[in-house]
């Protein structure tokens, strides 16, 4: 059965926890299930989000640290850019 990946999320909590533990063992600090899930949605499933359960589980288990770090780097840069834009707007209002 093929469904949107968000439908499968409640059924795969233990798989996500396993991936979080694995990434922590590899030295990635502060890893959590939310970030791993968002990374998968934005990096792995960006084009195809309708998948069978086995594919979702396989993608989680095969997520490597470099993809996760790439995701975190992009997210951090986007947050910094947003903060810079907000700061510029605040200065323009004064």
Residue pairs with C-beta under 8 A, 6 or more apart in sequence:
1 52
1 53
2 50
2 51
2 52
3 50
3 51
3 52
3 53
4 49
4 50
5 40
5 41
5 45
5 49
5 50
5 51
5 56
6 49
8 51
8 53
8 56
9 37
11 53
12 53
12 56
12 57
12 60
13 33
15 57
15 60
15 61
16 33
16 36
16 37
16 60
17 33
18 61
19 36
19 60
19 61
19 63
20 31
20 32
20 33
20 36
23 31
23 36
23 65
23 68
24 31
26 65
28 65
28 68
28 69
31 68
35 68
35 71
35 72
36 60
36 63
36 68
38 71
39 63
39 67
39 68
39 71
39 72
40 59
40 60
40 63
41 49
42 71
43 67
43 70
43 71
44 59
44 63
44 67
45 51
45 59
51 59
